[in-house]
Amino acid sequence: MDYSEEFAEELEDYIKENYEVYDRFTFDYLFRKLLRDGYDHEEALDIIIHNCALSTLVMQERIYNSYYLKISVNEKISDDLLELRNEIFNKYFKNRVFHIGS
C-alpha cells in the first residue's frame, strides 16, 4: 500500500468519525488537515462538501462568504475564531471576577 492509499483510508476513517461539521472550529480543523496533506483550497472544499454534513453557519460563514480561501496551514486558529474565543473568555472571567467578592 502506498502513501496515497494510506492517506485516503485515513481521511475516509476521519470523515466517517467526524462527518458532522456543524461549527467553524471543526470545519477549519478539517480544512487545514486537508491543506497540510497537499490539497489546494478548492479540492479541500470539494472533499468536505461531498463527504460531510454541514450546518447553515458553516455554509454561510466559511463557504458562501469565501472565508475558506483565507484559511492557511500557517495559523493554528482563524482570526475570527480567535476573536470569538477571546470575547467568550473575557465575558466568562469578567463575570467570575465580579461574582467572587459577592
N, C-alpha and C positions, 0 to 999 in steps of 0.2 A: 504494500500500500504506500503510495507516495504522499507527499505533504498535502497536495491539493485535496486528495481524497480524505485524508485525516481531518483537514480543516473543515471540509464540507460536512463530515459526520459530526464534528464538534459543534459547528454552527447549528446544524439541524437539531442536535440534542439541546443546545442552549435555547433555541427558539421554541422548541416543544415545551420546555420547562417554564419559559418566560414569554409566552406568546401574547399575553395581555399587556399592552403598552398604553396604560391609562394616564401616566404622568410624564412630565417633561424630563425628570431625572432619569427615568428608565429609558426613555427614547434616546436621550443624549448618551447614556452609557452604552447602549447597544450600537448607536450610530458611530461613536468613537471606536468601539471594538472593531467594527467593520472597516473603518478608515485605517486603523492600525494594521489590519490584515490585508491591506492593499487595494481595497475597493475605492473608487472615487465617490464623490458625493451623490451623483445620480444613481450609481449602482447600489450603494448602501441604502438609499431611499427606496429603490425598487424592491430590494430584498425585504425590507421592513414592511412595506405596503403589501407585498404579496403574501408574507408569512405571518403577520401579526394582526391582532385586533387592536384598533387604535381608538382612543377617546376623541371626542369633539375638541377638547382642549389641545391635545397633541396635534390633531389635524389643522386646527387654526393657528396655534402659536408656533408650530415648527414647520409645517408643510405649506399651508396656504400663504403664510406670511414670508415664506422662503428663509426662515431663520436657520434651517438645516445647512444652508450654504456658509453660514458663519462659524459652524462648529469645526473645531480644529483638534487634532491629536495633541497639540502642544499645550492645551489647557486641561485642567482637571475638572473644572466646573464652568459652565457658561456664565457670562456676565449677568444675565437677567436672573438666573437661579441663585447666583451669589448674592445679588441684591435682595432677593426674596428671603433667602436663608438669614441674612443679616437683619432684615426687618423683623422676622419672627423671633430671632434670638433677642434682639433689643426689646421687643414688647414683652417677651417672657421674663427676662431678667429685670426689666423696669418694674413689672408687676410684683416679682418676687422680692425685690429690694424694698419696695414700699409696704409690703404686707408683713415683712419680718418684724418690724418695730411695732406693728399694730397689736 
